[in-house]
């Protein structure tokens, strides 16, 4: 049986992996990045020129300066510089940080190497996401088995660890290694756009109340900046709170979309369930890092390797220990068959996790 399985794997399923491509090998895909950089630069310059400088009252005689207005201008300028600096750092790190991929030259994940040593349905004990047949998920383009939460990105031509989505605005995928930077990018974008939108209302009112004293160019740029920033504020705020919800529930965008799709038996597992749930504080640590003092600093990535997400603190493990039915609580509908251990001469030794119906079925 083992030789038959091996021949089937060699003949069809495990095709040769496609050659790896350079991450930035398509310059035309930098156009969205250039557009975002231009937008950031425009908003920065327009806010400084049309709002901050009038508040600072530069060039006025000392006796005609409103000190409270100047103080407010200085405070807004310092806060705006800080938010913009953090936003730019997070944006650059999102672009340059690889989201994570399956290790190279590792027999545990290489389909060709694994087929020579392990049966087709063998998998690491903590692996959750399996096919309905009980076999491990694999990528026909990369020639590798997929860890939990890993998906192939056809744009990046690679399997991404804990893939959330592909973002053309950063010319990169959002995954395990750069999700914190993406989350903080949204966070500082929301703060910066809210600051511009609400503080510039004073400048908009000044343009309306004093049309003769305001140059047309300044009036146009003030109105345009306010309108553009209001649109970006609404967009980024909604997107940020969506990711706050995902983070609090230990989900990725892909997992959220998969749970929202109706199943064949007309059941839905509900958005609140995730086998990787660590509790609210644990879910935050899994994204922002172990040190709360560095949660809002674009450094100190979360611990882990992006290959295994099951620990003693996950909801699935606690449910197993308390004897709850995992079949009802997760999206698995087919129990994984018992797997023979390597070199066991066909004798099946059901693992602890298999005997407890520990796996979950994924469509990929």
Residue pairs with C-beta under 8 A, 6 or more apart in sequence:
1 346
2 119
2 346
5 119
5 120
6 115
6 116
6 120
8 120
9 111
9 115
9 120
10 115
13 111
13 138
13 140
14 111
14 112
14 115
14 138
14 140
14 143
15 140
15 143
16 143
17 141
17 142
17 143
17 144
18 141
18 142
18 157
20 157
20 158
21 157
23 98
23 156
23 172
24 30
24 171
29 168
29 171
30 171
32 168
32 169
32 171
33 95
33 169
33 170
33 171
36 91
36 169
39 228
39 232
40 84
40 87
40 88
40 91
42 225
43 196
43 225
43 228
43 229
44 84
46 221
46 222
46 224
46 225
47 80
47 196
47 200
47 225
48 77
48 80
49 218
49 221
50 200
50 203
50 218
50 221
50 222
50 225
51 76
51 196
51 199
51 200
51 202
51 203
51 222
52 73
52 76
52 77
52 80
54 73
54 203
54 206
55 69
55 70
55 72
55 73
55 76
56 70
56 73
56 74
56 77
57 64
57 65
57 66
57 69
57 70
57 73
76 195
76 199
79 195
80 192
80 195
80 196
83 188
83 191
83 192
83 195
84 192
86 184
86 188
86 298
87 185
87 188
87 189
87 192
89 298
90 181
90 182
90 184
90 185
90 188
90 298
91 170
91 185
93 178
93 181
93 298
94 167
94 170
94 172
94 174
94 178
94 181
94 182
94 185
95 170
95 171
95 172
97 172
97 177
97 178
97 181
98 172
98 177
98 178
99 160
99 161
99 162
99 163
99 172
99 173
99 174
99 175
99 176
99 177
99 178
99 179
100 160
100 161
100 162
100 175
100 176
100 177
100 306
101 158
101 159
101 160
101 161
102 109
102 142
102 144
102 145
102 146
102 147
102 150
102 159
102 161
102 307
103 109
103 307
106 113
107 113
107 114
107 117
108 114
108 124
108 145
109 144
109 145
109 147
110 143
110 144
110 145
111 138
111 143
111 144
111 145
112 143
114 122
114 145
117 342
118 342
119 339
119 340
119 342
120 135
120 136
121 133
121 134
121 135
121 136
121 336
121 337
121 339
122 136
122 339
122 340
122 341
122 342
123 130
123 136
123 145
123 339
124 308
125 351
125 352
125 353
126 148
126 308
126 310
126 353
127 136
127 147
127 148
127 359
128 148
128 275
128 309
128 310
128 316
128 358
128 359
128 360
129 137
129 146
129 148
129 149
129 359
129 360
129 361
129 362
130 136
130 137
130 336
130 359
130 360
130 361
130 362
131 137
131 361
131 362
132 333
132 334
132 361
134 334
134 336
134 337
134 339
136 145
136 146
137 145
137 146
137 150
137 362
137 364
138 144
138 145
138 146
139 145
139 146
139 152
139 159
141 152
141 157
142 152
142 158
142 159
144 159
146 152
146 159
146 364
147 161
147 306
147 307
147 308
148 276
148 307
148 308
148 309
148 310
149 161
149 162
149 163
149 252
149 255
149 276
149 309
150 159
150 160
150 161
150 162
150 163
150 306
151 159
151 160
151 163
151 254
151 364
152 158
152 159
152 160
152 364
153 159
153 160
153 163
153 166
153 173
155 166
155 168
155 173
156 166
156 172
156 173
158 173
160 173
160 175
160 176
161 175
161 176
161 177
161 306
161 307
162 175
162 176
162 179
162 252
162 306
162 309
163 173
163 174
163 175
163 252
163 254
164 173
164 174
164 175
164 179
164 182
164 246
164 252
164 253
164 254
165 173
165 174
165 252
165 253
165 254
166 172
166 173
166 174
167 173
167 174
167 182
170 182
172 178
174 182
175 306
176 304
176 306
177 301
177 306
179 287
180 287
180 288
180 289
180 298
180 301
180 302
181 298
183 243
183 247
183 287
183 288
184 296
184 298
186 236
186 239
186 240
186 243
187 240
187 296
189 232
189 236
189 240
190 233
190 236
190 237
190 240
193 229
193 232
193 233
193 236
193 237
194 233
194 237
196 225
196 226
196 229
196 233
197 226
197 229
197 230
197 233
200 222
200 225
200 226
200 229
201 226
203 222
203 226
204 222
204 223
204 226
206 214
207 214
207 218
207 219
207 222
207 223
211 219
246 252
246 253
246 256
247 283
247 284
247 287
248 280
248 283
248 284
249 271
249 272
249 274
249 277
249 283
250 274
250 276
250 277
250 278
250 283
250 286
251 259
251 271
251 274
255 274
256 271
258 331
258 362
258 363
259 268
259 269
259 270
259 271
259 273
259 331
260 268
260 271
262 268
263 331
263 333
265 333
269 330
269 331
273 329
273 330
273 331
274 315
275 310
275 314
275 315
275 316
275 326
275 330
275 360
276 286
276 309
276 310
276 314
276 315
276 316
277 283
277 314
277 315
277 316
278 285
278 286
278 311
278 313
278 314
278 315
279 313
282 313
284 295
285 302
286 302
286 304
287 302
288 294
288 295
288 296
288 302
289 295
289 300
289 301
289 302
289 303
290 300
290 302
290 303
291 300
294 300
310 316
310 317
311 317
316 326
316 330
316 358
319 326
319 329
320 326
320 353
320 356
320 358
326 332
326 356
326 357
326 358
327 333
327 335
327 357
330 360
331 360
331 361
331 362
332 357
332 359
332 360
332 361
333 361
334 361
335 354
335 357
335 359
336 354
336 357
336 358
336 359
337 354
338 348
338 349
338 350
338 351
338 354
338 355
339 348
339 349
339 350
339 351
339 354
340 346
340 347
340 348
340 349
341 349
352 358
353 359
